Amino acid sequence: MLRTARRSDPAELLVPDFREEPYWWLAAPPGQGGDTADHDLPRQVEVAIIGGGITGMVAALDLARAGADVVVLDAQGIGEGAARRSAGFLGRTLKRSVEWLARKGGHPYAASVYRELDTALKGVAALVEAEAIDCHHTICGRFVAANSPAHFRALIDDLEATHREVGFPYQVVERHEQHREIASDLYCGGAVIPDLGSIHPGLYHQGLVRRARAAGVRLLPFTAVQSIEPGEGQKRIATARGSFHARQVVIATNGYTSRHLSWHVRRVIPFRGFIVVTEILPPGLIERLLPRRRTYLDTRMNIDFIRPAPDSNRILFGGLTGTASDTAAPLAAALRSRLAAILPDLKDVRLARAWTGLCAGTFDFMPHIGRQDGIHFALGYNFAGIPIGTHFGRLVARRILGREDAESVFETARFPTAPFYGGSPWFVPLAMRCFDWHDRRIAARQPATSARAQP
Ligand SMILES: Cc1cc2nc3c(=O)[nH]c(=O)nc-3n(C[C@H](O)[C@H](O)[C@H](O)COP(=O)(O)OP(=O)(O)OC[C@H]3O[C@@H](n4cnc5c(N)ncnc54)[C@H](O)[C@@H]3O)c2cc1C
């Protein structure tokens, strides 16, 4: 059994070798295992990709396989961005529901958005298989836990509307049945989405980097791009290490977009996610707490999320998204309390790692792909960049190669910004409090009778 702990004692909160670092770096440390190569700056390349995360690596791989001369530049080490900091949930996540989209743009538009999200989800599985990347990819299903009876009603209504529109499956889990999914009494039932998955994001990204390098992609870590001369012809790219020319440029910087990229930084809203991982748990405990070994999240706008580690007897927990802290360690105690509120058996568990990373929101809650002043961009994944980043990476490569199958419903004439916004997201903690208020309002509603809508 886990030891009884006094909450205020750091020794009881953290294991002795606790580190503020992503758990995934144990198996896939950035800059090791052949991940980095310090090339000299080229004088001229066909394609320069800025940002060495998932989007950048997938685009680079496809372009290099098609014979293009490609460099990937990153301000940090390759793999230090969000790509190896995520929770590894694979979903069709969008803050806008199918009904909201149908009201705004009509039913065909709403269906095309969700179909493309499904293409993105399936694209990860297809790429992992085609490239034989050993990264614990699995279709484990997701349990979405309702925070109140009204949230349950809204969840089922939303899943049913999506099922009607595009046929995605789901299964209702009533409150009295929820222990078969999670050993928690906190929730009011929920739903299983059986065809969603999970991945080890570190090994996925490491696999992409290795395949890209083997295909001839040159990596330039610790090379921040300071300016790009726009235009349709050759573009001059200035970095702290000098400058060079590229025929095509791709901006794949998502939540890390720097101020040098002035048009883009005004359109993405960086916000922090926080994750902790437990010490190694006693045998059998995960099977009792999370018997189906799915991914788990709740119905609030500002979610808590849980998953078992794919490669050890530990549980990962994330929450407090958008909190104004540049580091995760100060939030470790609060994150453990939230985890214990869901799974009381873990109230005294010690934490082995805590980390944070930057995601990118957008003013319309949609991801965006397109071209601005002759420069390709793919940005604004709103917490769901593994599938969408993979998908957009492939689309950008096809666009550069002049292929026809490169259209996206997410390419819109308008990529909105806000007056006076220059990339400083001072309002994120405030927005999170508004989301909390919105969730409390939903929870206070009296739901209609309990639903058992089955697809
Ligand atoms: C805590 C957390 C949990 C998450 N959980 C999930 C999840 O479960 N499922 C999911 O699908 N998504 C999740 N995400 C989101 C997902 O990780 C990201 O959307 C995705 O990794 C970001 O895209 P990317 O990999 O292409 O870019 P990133 O890996 O973010 O890389 C962008 C790179 O751009 C570089 N850069 C920026 N400006 C410049 C410049 N001027 N010059 C050179 N380089 C520059 C940065 O150094 C950075 O390395 C999560 C994110 C976080 C932080």
The ligand as a Gaussian input file, in Angstrom:
#p B3LYP/6-31G(d) Opt

LIG

0 1
 C        1.135000      19.973000     -21.308000
 C        0.617000      19.711000     -22.679000
 C       -0.253000      18.645000     -22.902000
 C       -0.715000      18.385000     -24.195000
 N       -1.475000      17.282000     -24.407000
 C       -1.860000      16.957000     -25.678000
 C       -2.535000      15.745000     -25.952000
 O       -2.772000      14.940000     -25.054000
 N       -2.899000      15.484000     -27.234000
 C       -2.621000      16.334000     -28.265000
 O       -2.993000      16.056000     -29.406000
 N       -1.945000      17.489000     -28.035000
 C       -1.550000      17.808000     -26.787000
 N       -0.835000      18.938000     -26.555000
 C       -0.574000      19.839000     -27.678000
 C        0.562000      19.336000     -28.577000
 O        1.675000      18.948000     -27.814000
 C        0.971000      20.487000     -29.467000
 O       -0.166000      21.017000     -30.114000
 C        1.940000      20.095000     -30.537000
 O        3.042000      19.368000     -30.083000
 C        2.487000      21.447000     -31.070000
 O        2.875000      21.422000     -32.338000
 P        4.330000      21.010000     -32.786000
 O        4.689000      19.701000     -32.201000
 O        4.269000      21.094000     -34.261000
 O        5.304000      22.158000     -32.238000
 P        6.182000      22.267000     -30.910000
 O        6.706000      20.969000     -30.451000
 O        5.487000      23.137000     -29.954000
 O        7.451000      23.016000     -31.522000
 C        7.455000      24.356000     -31.924000
 C        8.908000      24.768000     -31.972000
 O        9.025000      26.046000     -32.612000
 C       10.236000      26.601000     -32.157000
 N       10.268000      28.039000     -32.477000
 C        9.400000      29.015000     -32.119000
 N        9.783000      30.215000     -32.644000
 C       10.929000      29.963000     -33.336000
 C       11.818000      30.803000     -34.099000
 N       11.621000      32.121000     -34.255000
 N       12.905000      30.223000     -34.673000
 C       13.148000      28.880000     -34.538000
 N       12.322000      28.061000     -33.838000
 C       11.242000      28.603000     -33.240000
 C       10.219000      26.328000     -30.654000
 O       11.514000      26.348000     -30.122000
 C        9.549000      24.949000     -30.589000
 O       10.477000      23.907000     -30.344000
 C       -0.347000      19.224000     -25.278000
 C        0.531000      20.292000     -25.050000
 C        1.024000      20.531000     -23.771000
 C        1.983000      21.649000     -23.580000

